[in-house]
Amino acid sequence: MTTRQPHGRVETTPDGRRLLLIRSLPHPPATVWRHLTDSDLLGRWYGTFTGDPASGEVELTMVEAPDHPGPVTIRRCDDRHHLLSVAVAGPGGAAWQLAVSLSPGPEDSTRIEFDHDLTGMTEPTGDLGPGWEYYLERLAVALDGGDPDTVDWAEFHPALTGHYSG
């Protein structure tokens, strides 16, 4: 089994706590952006959505829970600056506030910054961090043209639980 290294941390800010993950992907920002905003490409590694994103609301069906679609509110979607902010229905019913920003890196790569606002959340960060690490790895595999289903959850949880707990 592969030993995974964490790409993130839990931070306390004046506004509350957040889970922040930063990765570099060897693909241009426009390609990564399409894998975040095109339902078919998003569906390869995370889940598909139905509805019109321009309306500000879509229905998300995650690959891990195909029988439980849930609402997503699009708070910001700026394709010019590669910024996406959404509120996703969490397992306890409270909305998860998520944001992704992309910036160009060296040699046509992308720096992806994933931010999960933890303010008011009851879910353990020791589970959330490994979960987002897992999905970002699935994204990396999809971008490389591989099969995201080859990514093994057991390489992330419980291996990274301690790093994100607290």
URTAZI-V767667 format. One line per field, one symbol per residue. psi: psi as a letter, one per 20 degrees, with the letter a starting at -180 (. if undefined). A space follows every 10 residues. Layout:
psi = ???
This chain:
psi = qpoqpqjarp qprhibqqpp ppqpplqqhh ggghihipgg ghhhigrqqq rohhiiprpp oqhimijmqr qppohpnnhh jlpppqoppr hjhqppoqqp qqqqaqlkrp opoppoojpj qiqphihggh ghgghhhhgg gghijaohii pohiihpjhj ghhiq.
